[in-house]
Amino acid sequence: METGSITTPFGRRSMTLGMLASQVMAGEIKPDQSVDKWKLFRALCEAKPLLGISDRALAVLNALLSFYPKNELAQENGLIVFPSNIQLSLRTHGMAEQTVRRHLAALVEAGLLLRKDSPNGKRYVRRDRAGEVNEAFGFSLAPLLARAEEIERLAAEVMAERLHVQRLRERITLCRRDIAKLIEAAVEEDVQGDWQGLYLEFRDLVEGVPRSPTTAQLELLLDELTALRAKILKQLEMRMKSTKQRGNADYIERHIQNSNPESTTELEPSFETKQGATPEQDNGRGAVTMEEGRGEIAHPSRQEERQGRRPGARDDAGGLKSFPLGLVLQACPEILAYGANGQIRNWRDLMTAAVTVRSMLGVSPSAYEEAANAMGPENAATVMACILERGGHINSAGGYLRDLTRRSEKGEFAIGPMLMALLRANAPAGRKAG
């Protein structure tokens, strides 16, 4: 039989202990041992990361297996194949002969093939008068048969690892979705908490993962995201319990506001008008009118003061809530360039900048005034900042604003998702207001 003796390579190729060990192992094949060559090849393709072979080397091995006349690799059928490099090049779809030789050497080095070289280094076969193979010189497939169980075990390990990584990625995706939507819900409902900080922590975790993470890195990311989600849920649960104990269903809508209009640290929305109301402001905090260039300041009606409307709250007509000024500027940093001296310290500065942006984008005064009446002046300024931020994706800023106004009047528009999407896009920039 072909594997019954030790052979050394032809020419200047040196003999190594690894080649000797492969020959010894191939000589221990059981007489009745056999394996389907294509099933084994599929297992090799799965196990290639652990075997250290490339896909090009596997293509050469596939060509060698195609020269084996039987589907079952077995000692009784012979285990030597002897195609020339030209034939191998044709069956590897035109691979260069030098490349074929390099990958053949890699397969021998990996212990998947054995060379059985003839005295002159050529590959050929001697047959008897009956046409049966008497002696063949070429490449022995005996190592494949001898290592069949090992290769199938390695393939199973790779498949199990792939399934584990797939499940890790699925759980990470679900955890990311939960965190993003929980933070968005907290911002929508005006729940007190450092949601900007939590969101930035969330983005730092996600963006810190390399393009091709290892299994250990994925497991660590999942643990950190799970802990962050639990932290967010704990804050929301404490808020719900506090609301239930107070017995006030509207409590979750309340928040604390800095009443100083010139404060540089104002992070909460200042006021919101009902649909159809005039965008006015009390205590000297004037709102810029919608007429371009007038810059007039209107004062509130005393009736609104007596009604005790809370700044930033959801009104009875279902109007939009305003969002914290700091959150708006973090999501829409481009609007800062249109503030006085490149700064926006309060809502009045933002609304003044929005009028400038409105003119620059070609939005008519009437379209902006309708938006202010439907959404409230703060929300209209916020939407204008969002339109500026997404200017490259919007063909007609005026038409887009009118569409949002119509949707707002029907109760079909919310600013929260728009702000959160822009916040996600601009999180790495880390620019601050003022």
Secondary structure as UniProt FT lines:
FT   HELIX           2..4
FT   TURN            11..12
FT   HELIX           17..26
FT   TURN            27..28
FT   TURN            31..32
FT   STRAND          34..36
FT   HELIX           37..51
FT   HELIX           55..66
FT   STRAND          72..74
FT   HELIX           75..77
FT   STRAND          80..81
FT   HELIX           85..91
FT   TURN            92..93
FT   HELIX           97..109
FT   TURN            110..111
FT   STRAND          114..116
FT   TURN            119..120
FT   STRAND          124..127
FT   TURN            129..130
FT   STRAND          133..140
FT   HELIX           142..146
FT   HELIX           148..188
FT   TURN            189..190
FT   HELIX           195..207
FT   HELIX           215..246
FT   TURN            249..250
FT   HELIX           251..253
FT   TURN            261..262
FT   TURN            264..265
FT   TURN            275..276
FT   TURN            283..284
FT   TURN            292..294
FT   HELIX           302..307
FT   TURN            311..312
FT   TURN            316..317
FT   HELIX           325..331
FT   HELIX           333..338
FT   HELIX           340..342
FT   HELIX           347..360
FT   TURN            361..362
FT   HELIX           365..375
FT   HELIX           377..389
FT   HELIX           391..393
FT   HELIX           397..409
FT   TURN            410..411
FT   HELIX           415..426
FT   HELIX           427..429
//
